[in-house]
Amino acid sequence: MVVRLTIPLGKDDNVKNLVFSILANEYPLKIIEITNLIRKRYGKTVSFQAVRKSLFELIEEGIIIKDQKSFSLNKNWILLLCQMEKRLC
């Protein structure tokens, strides 16, 4: 069985990484709330559209879920990540 895990972290402060970092600490949040947090916390000039695009890419990868207009990390993805970590250690 092959499991593809995408972990959006790294050296780059790209929008996808910033979205992931914010939702790892605060959730659920709307797109505009995430956009404003990126601007305030990280001092990045980012558009609503860029945040929206990153969110929907993370949804496609199974990392984020959308509930009405709010977004949060996918608990199933987190559990899968924990299971993989236990197998590796």
C-alpha positions, 0 to 999 in steps of 0.5 A: 500500500502506497500512501502519499503524504504532503507536508506543506512545510519547509524553508519557503514562506509561500502562501500554502505554508503560511496557511498550514501554519495558521490553521495548525494553531487556530481553526476554523477560519474563513478565507478573509481571516486567514488572509488578514492573519498572514498580512499581520503576523508575517508582514506578507502582501498576499491577495485573497485569491492567492490564499483561496487558491492555496486553500483549495490546493490543500483541500485537493491534497486532503490536508484541509477540509472546508465546512461551509465557509470555514477551513481547518486541518483534516483530522483524518490526515493528521491521524494518518500522519501520526500512524505513519510516524509510529511505523517509522519510529 
